[in-house]
């Protein structure tokens, strides 16, 4: 059963699924789609051209689908797409895409986005990601599955954060962070493989061993990046995690933290 508080303002053209809750004083604009079982707390604003999937929880004072903070934006009907089972805590801000970028900001499934986080225009988030309080992304940032951004981590525009990474409190990422890495500091520096996190996610001991070996090739042998990539590719042994690591290095456009 859908429950809409009498003080909420919901545009007639908004498409609402079943068993949705919309709290007091929330505003749902035109051209918004909300999937079954989604809970929206009080004082939430969801702007036009936003699509939200099933069973999300969006807490009070969030701004979802606001126009991008981009000087070139001229009112184009860009989009925000949010997947399923995400938790978005208090005071989060998530902007739509830009016409000059992807046109769409995309958030996957099962993410936990804590209070005061900011996700700017044209960002793409995978699944099972954690943003601690105050973590913020500039525009055009990609975040891989199972990444964890520590409190008040900042990511520069066009950077990529690889899957299964973790960043420390106040980390400032000005370049790409390869998958499976621990990063910390301002600017971000590498501090080894996220072995504890990988063990928790049932990565094999062999994969973790190979990733640590690949890490040492890239970060401990004083090789230039191209030579390091070549060495990692020789030693991967068809291990999917090491292949993923080396492919990320090879395709990085902003360069990696080193």
C-alpha positions as CSV (number, residue, x, y, z in Angstrom):
1,X,0.0,0.0,0.0
2,X,1.4,3.4,-1.0
3,X,1.5,6.0,1.7
4,X,1.9,9.7,0.7
5,X,1.8,12.2,3.5
6,X,-0.8,14.9,3.1
7,X,1.9,17.6,3.1
8,X,3.9,16.0,0.4
9,X,3.7,17.5,-3.1
10,X,3.7,14.9,-5.9
11,X,3.3,15.9,-9.5
12,X,0.4,14.1,-11.3
13,X,2.7,12.9,-14.0
14,X,5.1,11.2,-11.6
15,X,5.1,7.4,-12.1
16,X,4.9,5.6,-8.7
17,X,5.1,1.9,-8.1
18,X,3.4,-0.1,-5.4
19,X,4.1,0.1,-1.6
20,X,5.9,3.4,-1.7
21,X,6.2,5.8,1.3
22,X,6.7,9.5,0.8
23,X,7.2,11.5,4.0
24,X,6.0,14.9,5.1
25,X,6.9,18.0,3.0
26,X,8.8,16.0,0.3
27,X,8.5,17.1,-3.3
28,X,8.3,14.8,-6.3
29,X,8.4,16.7,-9.6
30,X,7.1,15.8,-13.0
31,X,8.8,13.1,-15.1
32,X,10.0,11.2,-12.0
33,X,9.7,7.4,-11.8
34,X,9.9,5.6,-8.4
35,X,10.0,1.8,-8.2
36,X,8.1,-0.5,-5.9
37,X,8.8,-0.5,-2.2
38,X,10.9,2.6,-2.1
39,X,10.8,4.7,1.1
40,X,11.3,8.5,0.9
41,X,11.6,10.3,4.2
42,X,10.5,13.9,5.0
43,X,11.8,17.0,3.3
44,X,13.3,15.2,0.3
45,X,13.3,16.9,-3.1
46,X,13.4,14.6,-6.2
47,X,13.7,16.7,-9.4
48,X,12.4,16.0,-12.9
49,X,14.0,13.4,-15.1
50,X,15.0,11.1,-12.2
51,X,14.4,7.4,-12.3
52,X,14.6,5.4,-9.0
53,X,14.4,1.6,-8.8
54,X,12.9,-0.7,-6.3
55,X,13.3,-0.8,-2.5
56,X,15.5,2.2,-2.1
57,X,15.6,4.3,1.2
58,X,16.2,8.0,0.9
59,X,16.4,9.9,4.1
60,X,15.4,13.4,5.1
61,X,16.8,16.6,3.4
62,X,18.3,14.8,0.4
63,X,18.4,16.6,-3.0
64,X,18.0,14.0,-5.7
65,X,18.3,14.8,-9.4
66,X,19.1,18.5,-9.1
67,X,20.5,20.3,-12.1
68,X,24.3,19.9,-12.5
69,X,26.7,22.4,-11.0
70,X,28.2,23.1,-14.4
71,X,28.5,26.5,-16.0
72,X,27.8,25.1,-19.4
73,X,24.5,23.6,-18.4
74,X,21.7,25.3,-20.3
75,X,18.6,23.6,-19.0
76,X,18.8,20.4,-21.1
77,X,16.6,17.5,-19.9
78,X,19.5,15.3,-18.6
79,X,18.9,12.4,-16.3
80,X,19.6,10.7,-13.1
81,X,19.2,6.9,-12.8
82,X,19.3,5.1,-9.5
83,X,19.1,1.3,-9.2
84,X,17.7,-0.9,-6.5
85,X,18.1,-1.3,-2.8
86,X,20.3,1.7,-2.2
87,X,20.4,3.6,1.1
88,X,20.9,7.3,0.8
89,X,21.3,9.0,4.1
90,X,20.6,12.6,5.3
91,X,21.6,15.7,3.3
92,X,23.0,13.8,0.3
93,X,23.1,15.7,-3.0
94,X,23.0,13.8,-6.3
95,X,23.0,15.8,-9.6
96,X,21.8,14.9,-13.1
97,X,24.2,14.6,-16.0
98,X,25.2,17.2,-18.6
99,X,24.5,17.4,-22.3
100,X,28.3,17.6,-23.0
101,X,28.9,14.5,-20.8
102,X,27.1,11.2,-20.6
103,X,23.8,13.0,-20.2
104,X,23.0,10.7,-17.3
105,X,24.3,10.2,-13.8
106,X,24.1,6.5,-12.9
107,X,24.0,4.7,-9.6
108,X,23.9,0.9,-9.4
109,X,22.4,-1.4,-6.8
110,X,22.9,-2.1,-3.1
111,X,25.0,1.0,-2.4
112,X,25.2,2.6,1.1
113,X,25.7,6.4,0.8
114,X,26.1,8.1,4.1
115,X,25.1,11.6,5.2
116,X,26.4,14.7,3.4
117,X,27.8,12.8,0.4
118,X,27.9,14.5,-3.0
119,X,27.7,12.8,-6.3
120,X,28.2,15.3,-9.2
121,X,27.0,15.2,-12.8
122,X,27.8,12.3,-15.2
123,X,29.2,10.1,-12.4
124,X,28.8,6.3,-12.8
125,X,28.7,4.1,-9.7
126,X,28.6,0.3,-9.7
127,X,27.2,-1.9,-7.0
128,X,27.8,-2.5,-3.3
129,X,29.7,0.7,-2.8
130,X,30.1,2.5,0.5
131,X,30.4,6.3,0.8
132,X,31.3,7.4,4.4
133,X,30.0,10.7,5.6
134,X,31.0,13.7,3.4
135,X,32.6,11.7,0.6
136,X,32.3,13.8,-2.6
137,X,32.8,13.2,-6.3
138,X,33.4,15.9,-8.9
139,X,31.9,15.3,-12.4
140,X,32.5,12.4,-14.6
141,X,33.9,10.1,-11.9
142,X,33.6,6.3,-12.2
143,X,33.5,4.1,-9.0
144,X,33.9,0.3,-9.3
145,X,31.9,-2.3,-7.4
146,X,32.6,-2.8,-3.7
147,X,34.7,0.3,-3.4
148,X,34.7,2.1,0.0
149,X,35.3,5.8,0.3
150,X,36.4,6.9,3.7
151,X,34.9,10.0,5.4
152,X,35.4,13.2,3.5
153,X,37.3,11.5,0.7
154,X,37.3,13.7,-2.4
155,X,37.7,12.6,-6.0
156,X,38.8,14.9,-8.9
157,X,36.7,15.0,-12.1
158,X,37.3,12.3,-14.7
159,X,39.0,10.0,-12.2
160,X,38.3,6.3,-11.8
161,X,38.3,4.4,-8.5
162,X,38.7,0.7,-9.1
163,X,36.6,-2.1,-7.6
164,X,37.4,-3.3,-4.1
165,X,39.4,-0.2,-3.3
166,X,39.3,1.6,0.1
167,X,40.3,5.2,0.7
168,X,41.3,6.7,4.1
169,X,39.6,9.6,5.9
170,X,40.1,12.8,4.0
171,X,41.8,11.1,1.1
172,X,42.1,13.4,-2.0
173,X,42.2,11.4,-5.3
174,X,43.7,13.5,-8.1
175,X,44.4,10.5,-10.3
176,X,43.0,7.0,-10.9
177,X,43.1,4.5,-8.0
178,X,43.7,1.0,-9.4
179,X,41.4,-1.9,-8.2
180,X,42.1,-3.6,-4.9
181,X,44.3,-0.8,-3.6
182,X,44.3,1.0,-0.2
183,X,44.7,4.7,-0.8
184,X,45.2,7.5,1.7
185,X,46.5,11.1,2.0
186,X,46.4,14.4,0.2
187,X,47.2,13.8,-2.6
188,X,46.3,10.1,-2.4
189,X,49.2,7.6,-2.2
190,X,49.0,3.8,-2.4
191,X,49.4,1.7,0.8
192,X,49.2,-1.8,-0.4
193,X,46.5,-4.3,-1.4
194,X,43.2,-4.3,0.4
195,X,43.9,-7.8,1.6
196,X,41.5,-7.8,4.6
197,X,38.6,-6.5,2.5
198,X,39.3,-9.1,-0.2
199,X,39.4,-11.9,2.4
200,X,36.1,-10.8,3.7
201,X,34.7,-11.1,0.2
202,X,36.0,-14.6,-0.2
203,X,38.8,-13.9,-2.6
204,X,41.2,-16.9,-2.8
205,X,44.5,-16.8,-1.0
206,X,46.2,-17.4,-4.4
207,X,44.5,-14.3,-5.9
208,X,45.5,-12.1,-3.0
209,X,49.1,-13.4,-3.2
210,X,49.2,-12.6,-6.9
211,X,47.7,-9.2,-6.4
212,X,50.4,-8.4,-3.8
213,X,53.1,-9.5,-6.2
214,X,51.6,-7.3,-8.9
215,X,51.4,-4.4,-6.5
216,X,55.2,-4.8,-5.7
217,X,56.0,-4.8,-9.4
218,X,54.1,-1.5,-10.0
219,X,55.0,0.3,-6.7
220,X,58.2,-1.2,-5.4
221,X,60.5,-1.9,-8.4
222,X,61.1,1.7,-9.7
223,X,59.9,0.7,-13.1
224,X,58.2,3.1,-15.5
225,X,54.5,2.4,-15.7
226,X,54.6,0.8,-19.2
227,X,57.3,-1.6,-18.1
228,X,55.4,-2.4,-14.9
229,X,52.3,-3.2,-16.9
230,X,54.2,-5.5,-19.2
231,X,55.7,-7.3,-16.2
232,X,52.3,-7.7,-14.5
233,X,50.8,-9.1,-17.7
234,X,53.5,-11.7,-18.0
235,X,52.9,-12.9,-14.4
236,X,49.1,-12.9,-14.3
237,X,48.8,-16.7,-14.8
238,X,45.3,-16.2,-16.2
239,X,44.1,-14.9,-12.8
240,X,41.1,-12.7,-13.4
241,X,41.9,-10.3,-10.6
242,X,45.4,-9.7,-11.9
243,X,44.1,-9.3,-15.4
244,X,41.6,-6.7,-14.2
245,X,44.4,-4.9,-12.3
246,X,46.7,-4.7,-15.4
247,X,43.9,-3.7,-17.7
248,X,42.9,-0.9,-15.4
249,X,46.5,0.3,-15.5
250,X,46.7,0.1,-19.3
251,X,43.5,2.0,-19.9
252,X,43.9,4.8,-17.3
253,X,43.6,8.2,-18.9
254,X,44.5,10.4,-15.9
255,X,47.4,8.3,-14.8
256,X,47.4,6.3,-11.5
257,X,48.3,7.2,-8.0
258,X,52.0,6.3,-7.4
